[in-house]
């Protein structure tokens, strides 16, 4: 079992590797992929994923935008010093400092699952000032019922035990473990992408970062604060999502004046990996409609352009 991803060994075959660079900011050694030209779009993947999650969507967006996609702290090829906070505000701050180091200001932030929460946190904290935010199956509300009382304490306990990431990574060597987790997402993704998730799940450092995120976040605080969000928000939700029910997007949208919901029938939690063309077209049509006269945002990003 390999302890961590190694760029010299794993990088040459990683999706989008031609666009990869390494940047030091906020004490973190970041792996970042930058492609395309035009107004800046920042892509933020979810817990336990990596830049590979954007393999299909990023090239479509890069026809009109400068697309910036980092590995979140501790995930995949991004390295964090021991003791680095993985709380939601801390991660939002770290990503803002990364963008400052790169010298780019995103016009739009697109976040998947937990990445959507980071995007909204950055806007609420005034760390970045995007003109629009897109949530792809965003994990923006706490778990309900028994799960809300059981999972956070367990996550905190597991994150404190150094042996747990190694145990999980060892168990994940059985392909059936990852296949079962992917089935729970409600998504059917290509074999190449399933293989990437298997590689990540067998990497203890990556698992440790994911556990630390789950243990450190308090989404209930974010949910209450979202009433202050003034940025246009598109909530894309797969109707077959087994992780974040599509109904969650509707609940949130009812509370925000500038929020819209686009439901993707038949797609799951990894909708942007299942049908990136469909997701890109929905995002493009919405951006063209909501930000038609905004400086720095290229028009005609809709289905015809893609």
Backbone torsions as a table, in degrees:
resi	resn	phi	psi	omega
1	UNK	NA	125.0	-179.0
2	UNK	-81.1	132.9	-176.1
3	UNK	-67.8	-38.8	-176.2
4	UNK	-149.4	159.8	172.5
5	UNK	-68.4	144.3	179.1
6	UNK	-124.6	123.6	-174.2
7	UNK	-63.2	-36.6	-179.6
8	UNK	-65.4	-32.6	-179.3
9	UNK	-90.8	-47.3	-172.4
10	UNK	-96.3	-24.3	-175.3
11	UNK	-60.2	-43.5	-175.7
12	UNK	-56.9	-24.7	-179.2
13	UNK	-109.9	8.5	-178.5
14	UNK	-79.8	138.4	179.3
15	UNK	-55.0	133.0	178.2
16	UNK	75.1	13.2	-173.7
17	UNK	-59.4	-25.3	179.4
18	UNK	-65.4	-19.9	-178.4
19	UNK	-103.1	8.0	-175.1
20	UNK	-81.7	146.8	171.1
21	UNK	-148.5	167.1	179.9
22	UNK	-122.5	129.9	-174.2
23	UNK	-131.4	136.7	177.2
24	UNK	-101.0	124.3	178.6
25	UNK	-158.2	144.0	179.7
26	UNK	56.0	31.3	179.4
27	UNK	76.0	5.9	-176.5
28	UNK	-111.4	139.7	172.6
29	UNK	-93.3	102.5	-172.3
30	UNK	-90.3	140.9	163.8
31	UNK	-97.7	123.8	-176.4
32	UNK	-132.9	139.8	173.6
33	UNK	-112.6	129.1	-178.1
34	UNK	-125.7	126.3	-178.4
35	UNK	-146.0	163.3	176.1
36	UNK	78.2	-172.4	179.2
37	UNK	-151.9	146.2	-179.3
38	UNK	126.0	-164.6	176.7
39	UNK	-54.5	150.7	-171.4
40	UNK	-88.1	131.5	170.9
41	UNK	-116.1	126.1	177.4
42	UNK	-100.7	124.7	179.0
43	UNK	-104.9	127.0	-179.5
44	UNK	-121.4	114.0	-179.4
45	UNK	-76.5	173.3	-178.2
46	UNK	-92.4	179.1	179.9
47	UNK	-59.0	129.8	175.9
48	UNK	82.8	-0.4	179.4
49	UNK	-102.6	-160.6	179.7
50	UNK	-162.9	-173.9	178.3
51	UNK	-59.5	-21.9	-179.5
52	UNK	-60.3	-23.2	-178.9
53	UNK	-61.2	-23.5	-177.4
54	UNK	-98.0	14.9	-175.3
55	UNK	-52.8	-39.6	-178.9
56	UNK	-90.7	-37.3	-173.7
57	UNK	-79.3	-40.6	-175.0
58	UNK	-57.2	-45.6	-179.9
59	UNK	-62.4	-32.1	178.1
60	UNK	-67.8	-43.9	178.7
61	UNK	-68.8	-31.7	-176.4
62	UNK	-68.8	-9.7	175.2
63	UNK	-71.5	-16.4	-178.1
64	UNK	-129.6	-19.7	-172.1
65	UNK	-126.5	160.0	161.1
66	UNK	-82.8	116.1	-175.3
67	UNK	-103.5	123.7	179.4
68	UNK	-117.6	121.2	-177.0
69	UNK	-131.4	105.9	177.4
70	UNK	-94.4	155.6	162.1
71	UNK	-75.2	131.7	177.6
72	UNK	-61.9	158.9	-177.9
73	UNK	-50.6	128.3	178.3
74	UNK	80.2	-10.3	-178.6
75	UNK	-90.1	141.4	175.0
76	UNK	49.9	-110.8	-174.0
77	UNK	-98.9	-0.1	177.7
78	UNK	-86.2	125.9	-175.0
79	UNK	-106.4	132.5	178.4
80	UNK	-119.0	142.4	175.3
81	UNK	-64.3	152.5	177.8
82	UNK	-59.7	136.5	179.2
83	UNK	90.9	-0.5	178.6
84	UNK	-64.4	130.8	-179.7
85	UNK	-68.0	135.2	176.5
86	UNK	-110.7	20.1	177.4
87	UNK	-67.2	160.4	-179.0
88	UNK	-60.9	-49.2	177.6
89	UNK	-61.1	-38.0	-179.1
90	UNK	-67.3	-40.5	179.3
91	UNK	-68.9	-37.4	176.4
92	UNK	-61.5	-43.3	179.3
93	UNK	-64.7	-43.2	-179.1
94	UNK	-62.6	-41.2	179.6
95	UNK	-69.0	-35.3	176.1
96	UNK	-63.8	-39.6	178.5
97	UNK	-68.7	-32.9	175.1
98	UNK	-62.4	-46.2	-179.7
99	UNK	-63.7	-36.1	177.1
100	UNK	-65.4	-39.6	179.0
101	UNK	-65.7	-39.4	178.6
102	UNK	-71.3	-26.5	-179.6
103	UNK	82.9	32.6	-178.9
104	UNK	-128.4	143.7	177.1
105	UNK	-118.1	116.9	-176.1
106	UNK	-72.8	133.6	171.6
107	UNK	-77.6	-33.7	-178.9
108	UNK	-136.4	139.3	173.2
109	UNK	-116.3	128.8	177.1
110	UNK	-115.6	119.8	-178.3
111	UNK	-123.2	136.2	175.7
112	UNK	-100.6	131.1	175.7
113	UNK	55.3	-115.5	178.6
114	UNK	-65.2	-25.5	177.4
115	UNK	-62.1	-31.1	177.1
116	UNK	-67.5	-37.3	177.8
117	UNK	-64.2	-40.3	178.2
118	UNK	-63.7	-42.5	-180.0
119	UNK	-58.8	-46.1	-179.2
120	UNK	-68.2	-39.2	178.5
121	UNK	-61.1	-41.6	179.3
122	UNK	-63.2	-39.7	179.0
123	UNK	-68.4	-42.9	-179.2
124	UNK	-65.2	-36.1	-178.4
125	UNK	-83.8	-2.6	179.8
126	UNK	70.5	21.5	-179.3
127	UNK	-77.2	-36.5	173.7
128	UNK	-135.2	158.9	-178.1
129	UNK	-125.8	68.1	179.1
130	UNK	-66.3	151.6	176.7
131	UNK	-84.5	-14.9	178.1
132	UNK	-161.6	152.6	177.2
133	UNK	-129.0	138.1	175.2
134	UNK	-118.1	125.5	177.0
135	UNK	-104.2	119.4	176.3
136	UNK	-101.4	105.1	-176.4
137	UNK	48.5	50.3	-174.7
138	UNK	-63.5	134.1	174.9
139	UNK	-90.0	85.5	-169.1
140	UNK	-116.0	-0.9	178.9
141	UNK	-131.6	152.6	178.6
142	UNK	-66.2	157.0	171.4
143	UNK	-61.8	151.6	-177.6
144	UNK	-105.9	161.3	174.2
145	UNK	64.6	-141.9	-176.7
146	UNK	-58.7	-38.4	-177.3
147	UNK	-59.6	-36.9	-177.9
148	UNK	-67.0	-28.0	-179.0
149	UNK	-90.6	-23.9	-172.9
150	UNK	-95.3	-48.1	-170.5
151	UNK	-70.7	-43.7	179.7
152	UNK	-57.7	-47.4	178.1
153	UNK	-62.3	-38.6	179.2
154	UNK	-64.7	-41.2	178.9
155	UNK	-61.7	-41.3	179.4
156	UNK	-64.3	-40.8	179.0
157	UNK	-64.2	-46.8	-178.6
158	UNK	-63.7	-37.9	-178.5
159	UNK	-65.8	-24.4	-178.5
160	UNK	-84.1	-12.5	-177.1
161	UNK	-99.7	108.9	-176.3
162	UNK	-58.4	-26.4	-175.8
163	UNK	-75.6	-20.8	-172.5
164	UNK	-62.5	-47.8	178.5
165	UNK	-57.1	-38.4	178.5
166	UNK	-66.8	-38.8	178.9
167	UNK	-65.7	-43.7	-180.0
168	UNK	-64.4	-45.3	-179.5
169	UNK	-61.9	-38.2	177.5
170	UNK	-64.9	-43.1	-179.9
171	UNK	-66.0	-34.3	-176.8
172	UNK	-71.8	-7.9	175.6
173	UNK	-62.9	-23.7	173.7
174	UNK	-75.4	112.2	-177.4
175	UNK	-54.5	-27.2	-179.2
176	UNK	-63.8	-29.1	-179.5
177	UNK	-64.5	-48.6	-179.3
178	UNK	-70.4	-38.0	178.4
179	UNK	-60.5	-38.4	178.5
180	UNK	-65.9	-42.7	178.1
181	UNK	-62.8	-42.0	-179.9
182	UNK	-67.0	-35.9	176.3
183	UNK	-61.1	-35.4	-179.7
184	UNK	-67.1	-19.6	177.5
185	UNK	-73.8	-18.3	-176.4
186	UNK	79.6	7.1	-177.9
187	UNK	-107.5	149.8	173.3
188	UNK	-117.9	103.4	-174.7
189	UNK	-109.9	160.5	-178.1
190	UNK	-60.4	155.6	-179.7
191	UNK	-56.3	-39.6	-179.9
192	UNK	-58.6	-40.9	-179.2
193	UNK	-73.8	-35.3	175.8
194	UNK	-62.4	-37.9	179.0
195	UNK	-64.3	-37.2	178.5
196	UNK	-64.5	-43.1	179.2
197	UNK	-64.4	-36.2	177.0
198	UNK	-64.8	-42.5	178.7
199	UNK	-62.4	-43.2	-180.0
200	UNK	-65.9	-40.6	-177.1
201	UNK	-68.7	-18.6	177.6
202	UNK	-98.1	14.7	178.3
203	UNK	-110.0	106.2	-175.0
204	UNK	-55.3	-40.7	-178.0
205	UNK	-64.1	-36.6	178.1
206	UNK	-67.1	-45.2	178.9
207	UNK	-63.0	-39.0	178.7
208	UNK	-61.0	-40.6	179.0
209	UNK	-65.7	-41.0	179.4
210	UNK	-64.8	-43.5	178.2
211	UNK	-63.5	-40.2	180.0
212	UNK	-63.0	-39.1	176.3
213	UNK	-60.6	-50.2	-177.5
214	UNK	-62.3	-33.2	-179.2
215	UNK	-77.0	-27.1	-170.8
216	UNK	-97.6	-18.2	-172.8
217	UNK	-82.9	146.8	172.2
218	UNK	-129.5	88.1	-175.1
219	UNK	-69.7	-20.7	178.8
220	UNK	-60.7	-37.0	178.3
221	UNK	-65.3	-42.8	178.8
222	UNK	-63.5	-42.9	-178.0
223	UNK	-58.6	-41.3	178.7
224	UNK	-68.3	-38.0	-176.7
225	UNK	-73.6	-20.5	-174.8
226	UNK	-61.8	-17.5	177.2
227	UNK	-61.2	-21.0	-179.9
228	UNK	-87.3	-3.8	-176.0
229	UNK	-71.4	125.2	179.9
230	UNK	-111.9	-3.5	-179.1
231	UNK	-79.7	136.2	174.3
232	UNK	-54.9	133.8	-174.2
233	UNK	-128.7	123.3	173.5
234	UNK	-105.0	125.6	-179.5
235	UNK	-110.2	104.5	178.7
236	UNK	-91.9	125.2	-173.9
237	UNK	-133.9	125.8	176.3
238	UNK	-79.7	131.4	-176.7
239	UNK	-69.3	-18.5	-179.7
240	UNK	-101.6	13.1	-178.2
241	UNK	-62.7	118.4	178.4
242	UNK	-91.4	-2.9	-179.9
243	UNK	-101.8	-49.4	179.6
244	UNK	-125.3	104.6	-178.3
245	UNK	-54.5	141.1	179.9
246	UNK	-59.3	-26.0	179.8
247	UNK	-63.4	-23.8	179.2
248	UNK	-61.8	-37.9	179.9
249	UNK	-64.2	-39.6	179.5
250	UNK	-64.5	-41.9	179.6
251	UNK	-59.2	-46.3	-178.0
252	UNK	-69.2	-43.0	-177.2
253	UNK	-60.9	-31.5	179.9
254	UNK	-66.1	-20.8	-176.4
255	UNK	-92.7	-13.2	-172.8
256	UNK	-117.5	133.6	-175.9
257	UNK	-67.3	-32.0	-174.1
258	UNK	-112.6	34.2	179.7
259	UNK	-112.1	140.9	176.3
260	UNK	-130.4	155.0	178.7
261	UNK	-118.4	134.3	173.2
262	UNK	-124.9	112.2	-178.2
263	UNK	-94.4	136.9	-178.6
264	UNK	-106.3	100.3	-178.0
265	UNK	-64.3	131.1	175.3
266	UNK	86.7	-3.3	-179.2
267	UNK	-108.4	155.8	-176.0
268	UNK	-107.4	-153.9	-174.9
269	UNK	-64.4	-28.8	-179.8
270	UNK	-103.5	43.5	-175.7
271	UNK	-55.4	-38.5	-177.6
272	UNK	-70.7	-17.1	174.0
273	UNK	-90.5	-28.6	178.6
274	UNK	-72.2	-51.8	-176.3
275	UNK	-136.8	73.6	-177.0
276	UNK	-60.4	-33.7	179.7
277	UNK	-63.4	-41.4	179.2
278	UNK	-65.0	-43.8	179.6
279	UNK	-66.4	-42.6	179.8
280	UNK	-61.3	-40.0	-179.3
281	UNK	-65.9	-41.1	178.9
282	UNK	-64.4	-44.0	178.6
283	UNK	-62.8	-45.5	-177.4
284	UNK	-63.0	-44.7	179.3
285	UNK	-61.5	-40.3	-179.1
286	UNK	-68.6	-44.1	179.4
287	UNK	-60.8	-43.9	-179.6
288	UNK	-62.4	-33.2	-177.8
289	UNK	-82.3	-40.9	-174.2
290	UNK	-83.3	-33.6	-177.4
291	UNK	-121.9	50.8	-174.5
292	UNK	-68.0	-28.7	-175.0
293	UNK	-118.3	18.0	-177.6
294	UNK	-81.9	122.6	178.4
295	UNK	-55.9	137.8	175.8
296	UNK	91.7	-7.9	179.0
297	UNK	-109.3	117.6	-177.1
298	UNK	-70.2	129.8	177.4
299	UNK	-74.3	174.0	174.3
300	UNK	58.8	50.7	174.7
301	UNK	-96.9	6.2	-172.8
302	UNK	-73.6	-163.7	-172.5
303	UNK	-58.2	-38.2	-178.2
304	UNK	-63.5	-37.8	-177.7
305	UNK	-73.2	-29.2	-176.0
306	UNK	-97.2	NA	NA
